[in-house]
Amino acid sequence: MPNTFTQIYIQIVFAVKGRKNLIAQSWKDDLHKYIAGIIKGKNQKPIIVNGMPDHTAIQSQSFCNTD
């Protein structure tokens, strides 16, 4: 099929060991920006990167255009 476009939404949750509250408020935003940068570096689209002190949730969009 010419000009086929495919996209998929991916949800990922990372939890710290033992679900302890180890993600400090002081550097949580930097962590989320870093993760979003990695996703962008892979030519994907981070929809949302957020979380709580014991986990981080990521929603991203993966897409490709096959000609």
N, C-alpha and C positions, 0 to 999 in steps of 0.2 A: 504494500500500500504506500503510495507516495505521500509525503508530508504527514506522516503519522506522529502525533504528539502524545506522550505518555507522562502521567504524573502520579505520584503516590504520596500520601501523607504518613509520616512516621512519628510515633510517640515513644519516647525513651525515658525511663526513670532510673536515675542513679541514686542509690542509698549508701550512706556511710556505714561502716562496719558496726554491727550491733544496734543500728538505728539510733546511735547517740547523737546528741545535739552538738555537732562539731563544726558546722558551717556558721561562722561568726557573722553578725550583722555588719561589722566594720569592713569586711572584704567580700561579702556575698555578691554585691553588684559587679565587682571586678571579675569574679568567677563566672558570672552569667555572661558578661561581655566577652570574656575569653572563649567560652564555649560557643557563643554565637559567631565569633571570628573564625573558629575552626570550621564551622558549618559553611560559612560564606566562602572560606578558602577552598572548599570542595565543590564550589559552584552550585550550592544548594541554597534554599531559602529558609532561614530560621523564622518560624511563625511566632513562637514564644519560648523563652527560656526563663524559668522561674522556679521557685521552690520554697522549702521550709528549712529550719536548722538541721533536719536529719535527712533530707533528700533534695534532689534537683530534678525537675521535670522539663522535658524538651519536646516541643512539637515542631517538626520541620517538614518542608515540602521538597521532594525529590522529583526532578523532571528531566526529560530528554526529548529531543526532536530528532527523529530519524528520517533522513531524506533518501 
